[in-house]
């Protein structure tokens, strides 16, 4: 478990991306979220959620 604080927006996106079990699916889901949420703050949160989920998939451990 990480000691890093995750804001509510990023957490929401991370929970959505948790449905992805493979990196290919994660990429598709991330692109979809980016199209649906064009605000810069949302884009930043999506990018962080992607990084966290990518790490989770590769290591098999939870970010939160």
N, C-alpha and C positions, 0 to 999 in steps of 0.2 A: 504494500500500500504506500502511496506517495504522500508526502507531507505538503505538497503543493496545493494551494487554494485554487479552486475552479469556480469562476463566476456562474451565476444561474443560466445565463444565455448559452455559454459554452457547455454547461452540463446538459442542458436540454438537447443541444445538437449531438453531444456525445451519446446520450441515451438513444437517440434515433439511429445513430451510426452503429450502435451495438448489434443491430440486426445483421450487419455484415459479418460474415464468418471468414471471408477470403478477401485478399487485397483487391482483386478485380471488382468484386461487388462493392467494396468500400469506395473505390474510385467512382463508380457509376452513381452511387448514392450521394457522394460528396458533390459531384457536378450538378446533380438535381437540386440539392439544397442551395448551392450557389446561385442557380438560376431563379429559384423561388424567393431568395432573400438578398436583394442587390445592395442593401445598405452596407457601408464600409465597416461599421461596427459588427454587423452580422457576419460579413465575410471574414473578418479577423477571428471571430469566435468559431466559425466553421473550420478555418484553417487549423486552429489549435485543437479542436475536437478531432480533426483528421489525424493530426500528429499523435494524439493520445491513443486513438483507436488503432492506428497503425502499429504503435508500440505494443498495445495489448495483444493484437493478433500475432505479432512476431514472437513475443515472449510468453504468451499464455497467462499473463497476470493482469489484474485489474488496476486501472489508474486511480480509482477513487476508493 
